[in-house]
């Protein structure tokens, strides 16, 4: 992961370009999350858990502006983690960033009480609802009571007209970026419609059943929504039916 020669520049550029087409407010999203974290974290120093850290956007946005923050990032993709490691090296942040190839269960026991956490553009890649719940619970268990958490995910009722209307808007982003109609249709059929959509209320229910409180939707662009909330003190004891 620290071998600079293994860093795939084309892959990194493609990922960031596509993210900004799919979510035109991509950069603003991370700025908003930073503002929320700053408002909620007591004092300047903080330990931040980043679930799905592979793209490195959290590190490159929040790291330079918050030199007292320390980051622990996890991602199941070794290739994506190379992007995050490259950005970490470029920003001279290696002494306050710990990147782990794996899942949140691979975190060291010492990393058990984070001041803030994020899970951005990850949840919709998990098909099973129970596994989504287990991920959110695992995040909650590793946070300090009252710590801020941000979740961003694709959402919607697959059978509803509202999601179909938002999908039509999402298609327009790619057409405007110069993609052909046939390519965009293929992206919808083989990509977007393969991810796991849940209705907004169900996502909020999963957050609540994981122990999070003060759940508030703060972000919507195209197919994606974002929620801010806080870690409660007894989420691990709450049972959920899904």
C-alpha positions as CSV (number, residue, x, y, z in Angstrom):
1,X,0.0,0.0,0.0
2,X,3.0,2.3,0.6
3,X,4.6,1.4,-2.8
4,X,4.1,4.5,-4.9
5,X,4.8,2.6,-8.1
6,X,1.6,0.5,-7.5
7,X,-0.6,3.6,-7.4
8,X,-3.0,3.6,-10.3
9,X,-3.3,7.2,-11.5
10,X,-5.8,6.4,-14.2
11,X,-8.1,4.5,-11.8
12,X,-7.9,7.4,-9.3
13,X,-8.7,10.0,-11.9
14,X,-11.6,8.0,-13.3
15,X,-13.0,7.4,-9.8
16,X,-13.0,11.1,-8.9
17,X,-14.4,12.2,-12.3
18,X,-17.2,9.7,-12.2
19,X,-18.1,10.6,-8.6
20,X,-18.4,14.2,-9.5
21,X,-20.7,13.4,-12.4
22,X,-22.9,11.0,-10.4
23,X,-23.0,13.5,-7.5
24,X,-22.6,17.1,-8.8
25,X,-22.4,18.3,-5.2
26,X,-19.7,15.8,-4.3
27,X,-17.2,18.3,-3.0
28,X,-19.8,20.4,-1.2
29,X,-21.0,17.3,0.6
30,X,-17.6,16.7,2.3
31,X,-17.4,20.4,3.2
32,X,-20.8,20.2,4.8
33,X,-19.8,17.1,6.8
34,X,-16.7,18.9,8.0
35,X,-18.8,21.8,9.2
36,X,-21.1,19.4,11.1
37,X,-18.1,17.6,12.7
38,X,-16.5,20.9,13.7
39,X,-19.7,22.1,15.3
40,X,-20.2,18.9,17.3
41,X,-16.7,17.9,18.4
42,X,-15.5,19.3,21.7
43,X,-12.1,20.9,21.3
44,X,-9.8,20.7,18.3
45,X,-8.3,17.2,18.7
46,X,-10.5,14.3,17.5
47,X,-10.2,10.7,16.4
48,X,-12.3,10.1,13.3
49,X,-13.4,6.8,11.9
50,X,-13.9,6.7,8.1
51,X,-15.7,3.6,6.9
52,X,-15.1,3.2,3.1
53,X,-12.0,5.4,3.1
54,X,-10.6,4.1,-0.2
55,X,-11.2,7.1,-2.3
56,X,-9.4,9.3,0.2
57,X,-11.8,12.3,-0.2
58,X,-12.5,12.5,3.5
59,X,-8.8,12.6,4.3
60,X,-7.9,15.2,1.6
61,X,-10.9,17.4,2.6
62,X,-10.8,17.2,6.4
63,X,-7.1,16.5,7.1
64,X,-5.3,19.7,6.0
65,X,-7.9,22.0,7.5
66,X,-8.0,20.1,10.8
67,X,-4.4,19.3,11.8
68,X,-5.3,18.0,15.2
69,X,-7.6,15.3,13.8
70,X,-6.5,11.7,13.6
71,X,-8.0,9.3,11.1
72,X,-8.7,5.6,11.0
73,X,-9.9,4.4,7.7
74,X,-11.2,1.0,6.6
75,X,-12.0,-0.3,3.2
76,X,-12.4,-3.8,1.7
77,X,-10.7,-2.7,-1.6
78,X,-6.9,-2.8,-1.6
79,X,-6.8,-0.9,-4.9
80,X,-9.0,1.9,-3.5
81,X,-6.9,2.1,-0.4
82,X,-3.9,2.8,-2.6
83,X,-5.6,6.0,-3.6
84,X,-6.2,7.0,0.0
85,X,-2.6,6.2,0.9
86,X,-1.3,8.2,-2.0
87,X,-3.3,11.2,-0.9
88,X,-2.1,10.7,2.7
89,X,1.6,10.7,1.5
90,X,1.0,13.8,-0.7
91,X,-0.5,15.7,2.2
92,X,2.3,14.6,4.6
93,X,-0.4,13.1,7.0
94,X,1.1,9.6,7.5
95,X,1.7,10.3,11.2
96,X,-2.1,10.8,11.8
97,X,-3.7,8.4,9.4
98,X,-4.1,4.6,9.9
99,X,-5.6,2.8,6.9
100,X,-6.8,-0.8,7.3
101,X,-7.6,-3.2,4.5
102,X,-10.7,-5.0,5.7
103,X,-13.9,-4.3,7.5
104,X,-14.7,-2.5,10.7
105,X,-14.3,-5.8,12.6
106,X,-10.6,-5.7,11.7
107,X,-10.0,-2.5,13.7
108,X,-7.6,-2.8,16.7
109,X,-9.4,-3.0,20.0
110,X,-7.6,0.2,21.0
111,X,-9.6,2.0,18.4
112,X,-12.8,1.8,20.3
113,X,-14.0,5.3,21.1
114,X,-14.1,7.6,18.2
115,X,-15.1,11.3,18.4
116,X,-16.8,11.2,15.0
117,X,-17.4,8.7,12.2
118,X,-18.6,8.7,8.6
119,X,-19.9,6.0,6.2
120,X,-20.2,7.7,2.8
121,X,-21.3,5.8,-0.3
122,X,-20.9,2.4,1.3
123,X,-24.3,1.2,2.6
124,X,-26.0,0.7,-0.8
125,X,-23.3,-1.8,-1.8
126,X,-24.4,-4.2,1.0
127,X,-27.4,-6.3,-0.3
128,X,-28.6,-7.9,2.9
129,X,-30.6,-5.6,5.3
130,X,-29.3,-7.5,8.4
131,X,-25.7,-6.9,7.3
132,X,-26.5,-3.2,6.8
133,X,-27.8,-3.1,10.4
134,X,-24.7,-5.0,11.7
135,X,-22.4,-2.5,10.0
136,X,-24.2,0.4,11.6
137,X,-24.2,-1.2,15.0
138,X,-20.5,-1.9,14.7
139,X,-19.8,1.7,13.9
140,X,-22.0,2.8,16.9
141,X,-20.2,0.5,19.3
142,X,-16.9,2.2,18.4
143,X,-18.1,5.7,19.0
144,X,-18.2,7.9,22.1
145,X,-21.7,8.7,23.4
146,X,-23.0,11.8,21.7
147,X,-20.3,11.6,18.9
148,X,-21.5,12.8,15.5
149,X,-22.1,10.3,12.7
150,X,-22.8,10.9,9.0
151,X,-24.3,8.3,6.6
152,X,-24.6,8.9,2.9
153,X,-26.2,6.3,0.7
154,X,-28.4,5.8,-2.4
155,X,-32.0,5.5,-1.3
156,X,-35.5,5.0,-2.5
157,X,-38.4,2.6,-3.0
158,X,-37.5,0.5,-6.1
159,X,-41.2,0.2,-6.9
160,X,-42.0,3.8,-6.5
161,X,-42.3,6.6,-9.1
162,X,-40.3,9.0,-7.0
163,X,-37.1,6.9,-7.4
164,X,-37.8,6.5,-11.1
165,X,-38.1,10.3,-11.4
166,X,-34.8,10.8,-9.5
167,X,-33.1,8.2,-11.7
168,X,-34.2,10.2,-14.8
169,X,-32.5,13.3,-13.3
170,X,-29.4,11.2,-12.5
171,X,-29.3,10.0,-16.1
172,X,-29.2,13.7,-17.2
173,X,-26.0,14.3,-15.3
174,X,-24.2,11.7,-17.4
175,X,-25.8,12.8,-20.7
176,X,-24.7,16.4,-19.9
177,X,-21.2,15.1,-19.2
178,X,-21.1,13.7,-22.8
179,X,-22.0,10.1,-22.3
180,X,-24.2,8.5,-25.0
181,X,-27.7,7.4,-24.3
182,X,-26.8,3.8,-24.9
183,X,-23.9,3.9,-22.4
184,X,-26.0,5.6,-19.8
185,X,-28.8,3.1,-20.2
186,X,-26.2,0.3,-19.8
187,X,-24.9,2.0,-16.6
188,X,-28.4,2.0,-15.2
189,X,-29.2,-1.6,-16.1
190,X,-25.8,-3.2,-15.1
191,X,-24.8,-0.8,-12.4
192,X,-27.2,1.5,-10.6
193,X,-30.1,-0.9,-10.6
194,X,-27.9,-3.6,-9.1
195,X,-27.2,-1.7,-5.9
196,X,-29.4,-2.1,-2.8
197,X,-31.9,0.7,-2.5
198,X,-33.9,1.1,0.7
199,X,-36.7,3.6,1.3
200,X,-35.7,6.7,3.3
201,X,-37.8,5.7,6.4
202,X,-36.2,2.2,6.5
203,X,-32.7,3.7,6.5
204,X,-33.7,6.0,9.3
205,X,-35.1,3.0,11.1
206,X,-31.8,1.2,10.8
207,X,-29.9,4.1,12.2
208,X,-32.4,4.3,15.1
209,X,-32.2,0.6,15.8
210,X,-28.4,0.8,15.7
211,X,-28.5,3.3,18.6
212,X,-28.2,6.6,16.8
213,X,-30.3,9.6,17.9
214,X,-31.2,13.0,16.5
215,X,-31.4,11.6,13.0
216,X,-31.8,14.4,10.4
217,X,-31.6,14.3,6.7
218,X,-29.3,17.0,5.5
219,X,-28.3,16.2,1.9
220,X,-30.0,15.1,-1.3
221,X,-28.5,15.0,-4.8
222,X,-29.9,12.8,-7.5
223,X,-30.1,9.2,-6.2
224,X,-28.2,9.9,-3.0
225,X,-29.2,11.1,0.5
226,X,-27.3,12.0,3.6
227,X,-28.2,11.8,7.3
228,X,-26.5,13.3,10.3
229,X,-27.1,11.9,13.8
230,X,-25.4,11.2,17.1
231,X,-24.3,8.0,18.9
232,X,-26.6,7.2,21.8
233,X,-25.4,5.4,24.9
234,X,-27.3,2.2,24.7
235,X,-27.6,1.3,21.0
236,X,-26.0,-2.1,21.4
237,X,-28.9,-3.2,23.6
238,X,-31.6,-2.3,21.1
239,X,-33.3,-5.1,19.1
240,X,-34.5,-4.6,15.6
241,X,-36.9,-6.4,13.3
242,X,-36.0,-6.0,9.6
